[in-house]
Amino acid sequence: MNLRLKADLLLVYLVSAIEALLLTRLVLKLFAARPDHPVVGFVFAATSPLIRPLAFFDASQPRFGAVLEFSTLACALVVPVLWMVGFAAYKRIAIMRV
């Protein structure tokens, strides 16, 4: 297995882990999980920098209780799209170099 293939797999695993954390956050918010639980607190802390730029989507949401965070949903949809666009551009550049 060459180094480029290992790097590609590492990026796939990284994007998959980010996506799993975002979807976990979405489900935890939908079921009003308590943020003082260590696992829930970790998920919220790990994903809050990712959704902070899209927080304006949630301006009308209640602060407590079960909520559907539109910022998390938007981020969960945007991250894979950005990764696919970046990966396609990377492959195109790599083909041009050869």
QUIVENQUI-V713758 format. One record per pair of residues at least 24 apart in sequence whose C-alpha atoms are under 8 Angstrom apart, sorted by the first residue. I is the first residue (numbers start at 0). J is the second residue. If there is no record, write none. Layout:
I & J
I & J
This chain:
14 & 78
14 & 79
14 & 82
18 & 75
18 & 78
18 & 79
20 & 45
20 & 46
21 & 46
21 & 71
21 & 72
21 & 74
21 & 75
22 & 71
22 & 72
22 & 75
24 & 71
25 & 67
25 & 68
25 & 71
25 & 72
28 & 64
28 & 65
28 & 66
28 & 67
28 & 68
29 & 65
29 & 66
29 & 67
30 & 65
30 & 66
31 & 63
31 & 64
31 & 65
31 & 66
49 & 74
50 & 74
